[in-house]
């Protein structure tokens, strides 16, 4: 049973960290100054710090189903504001992953109860890109493409926020869209041009 091993594993983890650096916990106890805000999926197979090869204190993490950034979700909006305005992160990342159950569910014509309002955000992404997606005959490839497009649209949602816009102008904060391939372990940069997105939406979403 996994549960009975948790605290034993914790003790081993502490020993390993202190063996590498006997001041490890004293250092992280002094505060945090992360370089990244990572917005990812809650999927148990995706480990934010692990897949980036980073340690505690280097990444401020928010996770939810299908790595969404809806402006009506005060949780993610609060995380963005705190990370950008107070922690002064330099990079804001939306990271999706292939095999995402949330995106898969959104592709189905099914009533999923409480999940419906959340998944509607992903279905809206499909609606926006329906022509491109419907032209892909292979269902698996269409699924992967929607995962990528969802990351792109969540980056757009990030750029719509006043906190991110101000940080881009004042500190040169960068927005990134990534996908984690759970089949290979590879982290893929979608190379989203956030500056072009910002320019295209400024007429409507410019916030001073």
Backbone as JSON, one array per atom type, in Angstrom:
{
  "sequence": "XXXXXXXXXXXXXXXXXXXXXXXXXXXXXXXXXXXXXXXXXXXXXXXXXXXXXXXXXXXXXXXXXXXXXXXXXXXXXXXXXXXXXXXXXXXXXXXXXXXXXXXXXXXXXXXXXXXXXXXXXXXXXXXXXXXXXXXXXXXXXXXXXXXXXXXXXXXXXXXXXXXXXXXXXXXXXXXXXXXXXXXXXXXXXXXXXXXXXXXXXXXXXXXX",
  "N": [[0.84, -1.2, 0.0], [0.61, 2.16, -0.91], [0.2, 4.39, 0.77], [1.18, 3.83, 3.4], [3.85, 4.06, 3.06], [4.46, 6.69, 2.67], [5.41, 8.57, 4.68], [7.75, 7.35, 5.44], [9.11, 7.49, 3.03], [9.33, 10.24, 2.92], [11.16, 10.75, 4.99], [13.44, 9.56, 3.92], [13.78, 11.17, 1.7], [14.38, 13.63, 2.93], [16.85, 12.96, 4.11], [18.38, 12.5, 1.79], [18.38, 15.04, 0.6], [19.69, 16.57, 2.56], [22.13, 15.3, 2.54], [23.17, 16.13, 0.17], [23.23, 18.88, 0.54], [23.73, 20.36, 3.47], [22.47, 22.6, 4.38], [20.14, 22.86, 3.08], [17.3, 22.97, 3.75], [17.28, 25.12, 5.45], [17.9, 27.13, 3.68], [15.72, 27.13, 1.8], [13.77, 27.78, 3.55], [14.03, 30.45, 3.98], [12.58, 31.93, 2.19], [10.99, 32.52, -1.04], [11.93, 32.88, -4.46], [11.01, 32.45, -7.23], [11.75, 31.71, -10.67], [9.92, 31.01, -12.58], [6.41, 30.94, -13.35], [4.32, 28.3, -13.45], [1.68, 26.93, -15.12], [-0.19, 24.22, -15.14], [-1.54, 20.92, -15.93], [-3.6, 18.94, -13.73], [-3.07, 16.27, -13.88], [-1.83, 13.19, -12.71], [0.44, 12.13, -13.79], [2.16, 14.07, -14.55], [4.79, 16.01, -13.6], [5.69, 19.0, -12.45], [8.16, 20.39, -11.52], [9.92, 18.26, -11.82], [9.91, 17.51, -14.61], [11.03, 19.75, -15.67], [13.49, 19.73, -14.58], [14.1, 21.12, -12.26], [14.32, 22.57, -8.92], [12.8, 22.71, -5.59], [11.4, 25.87, -4.86], [12.09, 27.13, -7.21], [10.04, 27.2, -9.03], [6.82, 28.48, -9.28], [3.76, 27.05, -8.84], [0.69, 26.27, -10.42], [-2.05, 24.14, -10.79], [-4.64, 22.62, -12.66], [-7.58, 21.0, -14.04], [-6.78, 20.24, -17.27], [-5.09, 22.43, -17.64], [-6.12, 25.18, -17.6], [-6.92, 28.7, -18.12], [-9.17, 30.42, -17.31], [-10.84, 33.54, -17.12], [-12.77, 33.81, -15.22], [-12.15, 32.25, -13.11], [-11.22, 32.64, -9.97], [-9.2, 31.49, -8.54], [-7.0, 30.73, -10.3], [-6.57, 33.28, -11.36], [-5.79, 34.72, -9.11], [-3.42, 33.43, -8.48], [-1.85, 34.07, -10.73], [-1.71, 36.88, -10.47], [-0.38, 37.12, -7.98], [2.06, 35.77, -8.47], [3.18, 37.24, -10.59], [3.01, 39.99, -9.87], [3.97, 40.12, -7.22], [5.88, 38.04, -6.59], [7.44, 38.41, -8.75], [8.05, 36.84, -11.06], [9.8, 35.85, -14.05], [9.09, 34.39, -16.24], [6.17, 33.07, -17.61], [4.41, 30.17, -17.87], [2.3, 28.08, -19.74], [1.54, 24.79, -19.62], [0.57, 22.04, -21.34], [-0.35, 18.59, -21.93], [0.13, 15.64, -23.87], [-2.34, 13.12, -24.17], [-4.2, 14.11, -22.43], [-6.84, 13.9, -20.23], [-8.9, 15.71, -19.69], [-9.12, 17.31, -22.0], [-9.77, 15.3, -23.8], [-12.26, 14.51, -22.79], [-13.71, 16.8, -23.31], [-14.01, 16.66, -26.02], [-16.01, 14.92, -26.41], [-19.47, 14.22, -26.97], [-21.18, 14.5, -24.47], [-22.94, 14.56, -21.36], [-21.41, 15.67, -18.61], [-21.92, 16.43, -16.06], [-20.92, 18.23, -13.22], [-18.54, 18.87, -14.39], [-19.14, 20.06, -16.78], [-19.32, 23.05, -17.03], [-16.61, 23.72, -16.76], [-15.33, 22.24, -18.8], [-16.5, 23.42, -20.96], [-14.97, 25.6, -21.62], [-12.85, 24.45, -22.98], [-14.21, 23.32, -25.09], [-14.98, 25.65, -26.32], [-12.54, 26.44, -27.34], [-12.25, 24.49, -29.29], [-14.4, 25.25, -30.92], [-13.53, 27.76, -31.85], [-11.39, 27.0, -33.43], [-12.45, 25.21, -35.22], [-12.56, 24.72, -38.03], [-9.88, 24.15, -38.76], [-9.38, 21.94, -37.07], [-11.38, 20.06, -37.78], [-10.57, 19.4, -40.27], [-8.63, 17.56, -39.9], [-8.34, 14.26, -40.28], [-7.51, 11.95, -38.9], [-8.25, 10.79, -35.75], [-6.64, 10.71, -33.4], [-4.56, 12.45, -34.03], [-6.04, 14.77, -34.33], [-6.91, 15.1, -31.75], [-4.45, 15.53, -30.39], [-3.76, 17.92, -31.62], [-5.77, 19.63, -30.69], [-5.07, 19.7, -28.01], [-2.67, 21.15, -28.21], [-3.65, 23.55, -29.33], [-5.31, 24.35, -27.28], [-3.47, 24.99, -25.29], [-2.31, 27.19, -26.56], [-4.52, 28.98, -26.64], [-4.93, 29.37, -23.93], [-2.63, 30.73, -23.3], [-3.2, 33.07, -24.67], [-5.32, 33.91, -23.06], [-3.89, 34.44, -20.73], [-2.37, 36.63, -21.56], [-4.32, 38.49, -21.85], [-4.74, 39.45, -19.31], [-4.41, 42.07, -16.86], [-2.24, 42.06, -15.1], [-0.24, 40.5, -16.36], [0.09, 41.91, -18.78], [1.08, 44.4, -17.82], [3.47, 43.51, -16.67], [4.83, 42.55, -18.88], [5.29, 44.93, -20.26], [6.73, 46.48, -18.35], [8.79, 44.87, -17.28], [9.59, 43.04, -19.12], [8.55, 40.44, -19.09], [8.08, 37.07, -20.13], [5.86, 34.98, -21.99], [5.04, 31.58, -22.32], [4.2, 28.65, -24.2], [3.9, 25.3, -23.73], [4.1, 21.72, -24.37], [3.93, 18.61, -22.79], [5.12, 15.51, -23.62], [3.88, 12.62, -22.68], [4.5, 10.1, -23.53], [7.09, 10.01, -24.37], [8.5, 11.57, -22.64], [9.43, 13.99, -23.41], [9.71, 17.53, -23.43], [8.0, 19.95, -25.11], [8.37, 22.91, -26.88], [6.01, 25.09, -28.01], [6.52, 27.41, -29.24], [5.08, 29.86, -29.18], [4.12, 32.99, -30.33], [4.01, 35.4, -28.33], [4.2, 38.15, -28.36], [3.13, 38.92, -30.81], [0.53, 38.04, -30.41], [-0.21, 39.73, -28.33], [-0.12, 42.19, -29.63], [-2.17, 41.83, -31.5], [-4.47, 41.67, -29.95], [-4.66, 44.02, -28.62], [-6.36, 46.19, -29.24], [-8.84, 45.6, -28.14], [-8.32, 44.4, -25.63], [-6.47, 45.92, -24.25], [-5.1, 47.02, -21.28], [-4.51, 49.53, -19.04]],
  "CA": [[0.0, 0.0, 0.0], [1.44, 3.34, -1.07], [0.02, 5.34, 1.87], [2.0, 3.54, 4.57], [5.25, 4.37, 2.74], [4.64, 8.12, 2.42], [6.25, 9.24, 5.67], [9.08, 6.74, 5.33], [9.73, 8.09, 1.85], [9.67, 11.61, 3.28], [12.39, 10.71, 5.78], [14.54, 9.27, 2.99], [13.95, 12.37, 0.88], [15.1, 14.6, 3.75], [18.23, 12.5, 4.23], [19.05, 12.71, 0.51], [18.58, 16.47, 0.4], [20.72, 17.04, 3.49], [23.41, 14.73, 2.11], [23.64, 16.97, -0.92], [23.45, 20.22, 1.05], [23.23, 20.32, 4.84], [21.73, 23.84, 4.63], [19.07, 22.89, 2.08], [16.02, 23.41, 4.28], [17.47, 26.47, 5.96], [17.87, 28.04, 2.54], [14.38, 27.3, 1.24], [12.94, 28.38, 4.58], [14.23, 31.9, 4.01], [11.67, 32.58, 1.26], [11.03, 32.03, -2.41], [12.12, 33.84, -5.55], [10.98, 31.59, -8.42], [11.92, 32.29, -12.01], [8.81, 30.59, -13.42], [5.06, 30.54, -12.97], [3.95, 27.15, -14.27], [0.27, 26.58, -15.06], [-0.25, 22.92, -15.8], [-2.67, 20.04, -15.68], [-3.56, 18.19, -12.47], [-2.8, 14.87, -14.17], [-0.84, 12.63, -11.79], [1.64, 11.7, -14.52], [2.92, 15.26, -14.94], [5.49, 16.58, -12.45], [6.19, 20.29, -12.95], [9.59, 20.59, -11.27], [10.69, 17.13, -12.34], [10.1, 17.52, -16.06], [11.88, 20.89, -15.99], [14.79, 19.52, -13.97], [14.31, 22.19, -11.3], [14.18, 22.22, -7.51], [11.87, 23.5, -4.8], [11.73, 27.29, -4.81], [12.38, 27.68, -8.53], [8.83, 27.23, -9.86], [5.54, 28.7, -8.61], [2.95, 26.1, -9.62], [-0.77, 26.16, -10.34], [-2.52, 23.04, -11.62], [-6.07, 22.34, -12.7], [-7.92, 20.1, -15.14], [-6.49, 20.69, -18.64], [-4.26, 23.65, -17.66], [-6.97, 26.26, -18.09], [-6.75, 30.04, -17.57], [-10.39, 31.19, -17.52], [-10.82, 34.77, -16.32], [-13.78, 33.71, -14.17], [-11.63, 31.4, -12.04], [-10.45, 33.49, -9.07], [-8.02, 30.75, -8.1], [-5.89, 30.93, -11.23], [-6.31, 34.71, -11.49], [-5.04, 35.12, -7.92], [-2.07, 32.87, -8.64], [-1.15, 34.88, -11.73], [-1.44, 38.18, -9.89], [0.64, 36.99, -6.93], [3.34, 35.37, -9.06], [3.71, 38.29, -11.46], [3.1, 41.28, -9.18], [4.68, 40.07, -5.93], [7.08, 37.21, -6.68], [8.22, 38.96, -9.88], [8.56, 35.81, -11.98], [10.2, 36.36, -15.36], [8.51, 33.55, -17.28], [4.87, 32.48, -17.29], [4.3, 29.01, -18.74], [1.16, 27.17, -19.77], [2.05, 23.49, -20.1], [-0.38, 20.96, -21.53], [0.32, 17.3, -22.14], [-0.57, 14.67, -24.7], [-3.05, 12.17, -23.34], [-4.94, 14.86, -21.42], [-8.2, 13.41, -20.09], [-9.83, 16.82, -19.75], [-9.32, 17.66, -23.42], [-10.47, 14.17, -24.41], [-13.65, 14.58, -22.36], [-14.35, 17.94, -23.97], [-14.26, 16.29, -27.41], [-17.14, 13.99, -26.45], [-20.82, 14.77, -26.84], [-21.7, 13.82, -23.28], [-23.23, 15.36, -20.19], [-20.46, 15.25, -17.58], [-22.3, 17.0, -14.77], [-20.21, 19.4, -12.72], [-17.42, 19.18, -15.28], [-19.61, 20.76, -17.98], [-18.89, 24.45, -17.15], [-15.16, 23.79, -16.94], [-14.98, 21.71, -20.12], [-16.99, 24.32, -22.0], [-13.86, 26.44, -22.04], [-12.09, 23.71, -23.99], [-15.09, 23.22, -26.26], [-14.89, 26.94, -27.0], [-11.3, 26.39, -28.13], [-12.58, 23.69, -30.48], [-15.27, 26.07, -31.78], [-12.71, 28.81, -32.47], [-10.47, 26.38, -34.39], [-13.18, 24.07, -35.77], [-12.19, 24.46, -39.43], [-8.57, 23.49, -38.75], [-9.47, 20.65, -36.4], [-12.24, 19.14, -38.53], [-9.84, 18.99, -41.47], [-7.72, 16.47, -39.52], [-9.15, 13.04, -40.31], [-7.07, 11.02, -37.87], [-8.77, 11.28, -34.47], [-5.56, 10.92, -32.44], [-3.86, 13.67, -34.42], [-6.95, 15.88, -34.01], [-6.86, 15.2, -30.28], [-3.18, 16.18, -30.04], [-3.79, 19.3, -32.09], [-6.61, 20.39, -29.77], [-4.24, 19.91, -26.82], [-1.76, 22.25, -28.52], [-4.43, 24.78, -29.5], [-5.79, 24.75, -25.97], [-2.34, 25.69, -24.66], [-2.21, 28.49, -27.23], [-5.61, 29.86, -26.21], [-4.72, 29.74, -22.53], [-1.62, 31.79, -23.36], [-3.95, 34.28, -25.03], [-6.04, 34.34, -21.85], [-2.89, 35.03, -19.85], [-1.97, 37.94, -22.09], [-5.45, 39.4, -21.66], [-4.82, 39.93, -17.93], [-3.68, 43.31, -16.63], [-0.97, 41.77, -14.43], [0.75, 40.05, -17.35], [0.36, 43.03, -19.69], [1.96, 45.35, -17.13], [4.78, 42.89, -16.48], [5.49, 42.52, -20.19], [5.76, 46.29, -20.57], [7.66, 47.05, -17.37], [9.93, 44.01, -16.93], [9.91, 42.11, -20.21], [8.12, 39.07, -18.78], [7.8, 36.25, -21.31], [4.8, 33.97, -21.89], [5.43, 30.4, -23.09], [3.27, 27.54, -24.32], [4.62, 24.03, -23.87], [3.37, 20.46, -24.24], [4.73, 17.49, -22.3], [4.76, 14.24, -24.26], [4.0, 11.58, -21.65], [4.95, 8.85, -24.15], [8.54, 10.07, -24.56], [9.11, 12.4, -21.61], [9.96, 15.21, -24.01], [9.03, 18.8, -23.24], [7.96, 20.57, -26.45], [8.05, 24.34, -26.92], [5.17, 25.4, -29.16], [7.05, 28.66, -29.82], [3.96, 30.8, -29.34], [4.57, 34.37, -30.47], [3.14, 36.15, -27.43], [4.21, 39.56, -28.73], [2.15, 39.07, -31.9], [-0.78, 37.9, -29.79], [-0.45, 40.97, -27.59], [-0.41, 43.25, -30.6], [-3.46, 41.57, -32.15], [-5.62, 41.83, -29.04], [-4.54, 45.28, -27.88], [-7.48, 47.09, -29.49], [-9.95, 45.26, -27.24], [-7.92, 43.95, -24.31], [-5.42, 46.76, -23.66], [-5.42, 47.45, -19.92], [-3.47, 50.38, -18.48]],
  "C": [[0.87, 1.25, 0.0], [1.39, 4.23, 0.17], [0.98, 5.09, 3.02], [3.48, 3.87, 4.33], [5.53, 5.87, 2.65], [5.61, 8.77, 3.4], [7.66, 8.64, 5.73], [9.82, 7.33, 4.14], [10.15, 9.54, 2.13], [10.98, 11.67, 4.07], [13.61, 10.46, 4.89], [14.84, 10.48, 2.11], [14.72, 13.44, 1.64], [16.57, 14.24, 3.87], [19.02, 12.77, 2.94], [19.34, 14.18, 0.27], [19.69, 17.0, 1.3], [22.1, 16.48, 3.15], [24.02, 15.55, 1.0], [24.01, 18.37, -0.44], [22.86, 20.28, 2.46], [22.47, 21.59, 5.24], [20.49, 23.95, 3.73], [17.77, 23.48, 2.63], [16.11, 24.78, 4.93], [17.36, 27.5, 4.83], [16.46, 28.24, 2.0], [13.42, 27.9, 2.27], [13.03, 29.89, 4.65], [13.3, 32.65, 3.06], [11.83, 32.02, -0.14], [11.23, 33.18, -3.39], [12.15, 33.06, -6.86], [11.13, 32.36, -9.72], [10.67, 32.08, -12.85], [7.48, 30.56, -12.66], [4.67, 29.46, -13.96], [2.47, 26.86, -14.05], [0.1, 25.3, -15.85], [-1.49, 22.13, -15.43], [-2.48, 19.29, -14.36], [-3.22, 16.72, -12.66], [-1.64, 14.35, -13.32], [0.45, 12.2, -12.47], [2.56, 12.86, -14.88], [3.47, 15.94, -13.69], [6.19, 17.86, -12.89], [7.69, 20.46, -12.76], [10.43, 19.49, -11.91], [10.95, 17.21, -13.83], [10.94, 18.71, -16.52], [13.28, 20.75, -15.42], [15.12, 20.59, -12.94], [13.99, 21.72, -9.88], [13.09, 23.05, -6.84], [12.35, 24.95, -4.75], [11.98, 27.94, -6.16], [11.16, 27.84, -9.42], [7.61, 27.46, -8.96], [4.5, 27.97, -9.46], [1.46, 26.25, -9.34], [-1.2, 25.06, -11.28], [-4.03, 22.92, -11.54], [-6.35, 21.4, -13.88], [-7.69, 20.79, -16.48], [-5.84, 22.06, -18.71], [-4.99, 24.87, -18.21], [-6.66, 27.59, -17.39], [-8.02, 30.86, -17.84], [-10.42, 32.41, -16.6], [-11.85, 34.76, -15.19], [-13.31, 32.86, -12.98], [-10.72, 32.25, -11.14], [-9.2, 32.8, -8.56], [-6.84, 31.02, -9.03], [-5.56, 32.41, -11.4], [-5.5, 35.23, -10.31], [-3.6, 34.63, -7.99], [-1.26, 33.71, -9.61], [-0.76, 36.23, -11.13], [-0.32, 38.11, -8.86], [2.02, 36.69, -7.52], [3.99, 36.51, -9.83], [3.96, 39.59, -10.71], [4.0, 41.22, -7.95], [5.95, 39.22, -5.98], [7.99, 37.64, -7.83], [8.84, 37.86, -10.74], [8.87, 36.44, -13.33], [9.59, 35.59, -16.53], [7.2, 32.96, -16.78], [4.61, 31.39, -18.33], [2.92, 28.37, -18.61], [1.66, 25.87, -20.37], [0.93, 22.47, -20.15], [0.37, 19.64, -21.67], [-0.54, 16.43, -23.04], [-1.18, 13.6, -23.78], [-3.88, 12.84, -22.26], [-6.41, 14.41, -21.38], [-9.23, 14.51, -20.18], [-10.15, 17.23, -21.18], [-10.09, 16.55, -24.12], [-11.95, 14.21, -24.06], [-14.4, 15.7, -23.08], [-14.68, 17.64, -25.43], [-15.49, 15.38, -27.54], [-18.46, 14.74, -26.32], [-21.51, 14.06, -25.68], [-21.93, 14.83, -22.17], [-22.36, 14.84, -19.05], [-20.69, 15.97, -16.25], [-21.53, 18.25, -14.41], [-19.03, 19.8, -13.6], [-17.85, 20.03, -16.48], [-19.14, 22.21, -18.08], [-17.4, 24.6, -17.4], [-14.76, 23.35, -18.35], [-15.49, 22.6, -21.24], [-15.9, 25.24, -22.5], [-13.02, 25.76, -23.11], [-12.92, 23.55, -25.25], [-15.13, 24.53, -27.03], [-13.62, 27.03, -27.84], [-11.54, 25.61, -29.41], [-13.42, 24.53, -31.45], [-14.46, 27.12, -32.54], [-11.86, 28.23, -33.6], [-11.12, 25.2, -35.12], [-12.75, 23.73, -37.19], [-10.88, 23.69, -39.51], [-8.67, 22.08, -38.16], [-10.28, 19.63, -37.2], [-11.58, 18.67, -39.83], [-8.86, 17.86, -41.18], [-8.53, 15.19, -39.38], [-8.79, 12.07, -39.2], [-7.46, 11.57, -36.49], [-7.67, 11.56, -33.45], [-4.79, 12.2, -32.75], [-4.71, 14.91, -34.13], [-6.93, 16.17, -32.51], [-5.59, 15.93, -29.84], [-3.17, 17.64, -30.46], [-4.65, 20.16, -31.18], [-5.86, 20.66, -28.46], [-3.3, 21.09, -27.03], [-2.5, 23.58, -28.64], [-4.99, 25.27, -28.17], [-4.69, 25.48, -25.2], [-2.22, 27.09, -25.25], [-3.28, 29.45, -26.73], [-5.49, 30.25, -24.74], [-3.6, 30.77, -22.4], [-2.26, 33.12, -23.74], [-4.69, 34.81, -23.81], [-5.09, 34.97, -20.84], [-2.57, 36.46, -20.27], [-3.1, 38.96, -21.98], [-5.47, 40.02, -20.26], [-3.96, 41.18, -17.75], [-2.32, 43.04, -16.0], [0.11, 41.38, -15.42], [1.08, 41.16, -18.33], [1.32, 44.04, -19.07], [3.37, 44.8, -16.99], [5.55, 42.78, -17.78], [6.07, 43.89, -20.51], [6.86, 46.76, -19.64], [8.92, 46.22, -17.16], [10.32, 43.03, -18.02], [9.58, 40.67, -19.9], [7.74, 38.34, -20.07], [6.71, 35.23, -21.0], [5.17, 32.8, -22.82], [4.31, 29.37, -23.11], [4.03, 26.26, -24.61], [3.64, 22.86, -23.84], [4.36, 19.39, -23.78], [4.22, 16.21, -22.95], [4.97, 13.11, -23.25], [4.52, 10.26, -22.21], [6.47, 8.82, -24.32], [9.26, 10.82, -23.44], [9.6, 13.74, -22.11], [9.07, 16.41, -23.72], [9.14, 19.58, -24.55], [7.55, 22.04, -26.33], [7.25, 24.62, -28.18], [5.56, 26.7, -29.84], [5.92, 29.64, -30.15], [4.5, 32.22, -29.32], [3.66, 35.27, -29.62], [3.11, 37.64, -27.76], [3.23, 39.84, -29.86], [0.74, 38.96, -31.35], [-1.15, 39.19, -29.07], [-0.83, 42.1, -28.53], [-1.8, 43.07, -31.21], [-4.66, 41.84, -31.24], [-5.65, 43.19, -28.34], [-5.75, 46.19, -28.05], [-8.61, 46.87, -28.49], [-9.48, 45.04, -25.81], [-6.82, 44.79, -23.67], [-5.9, 47.28, -22.31], [-4.28, 48.27, -19.36], [-3.31, 50.13, -16.99]]
}
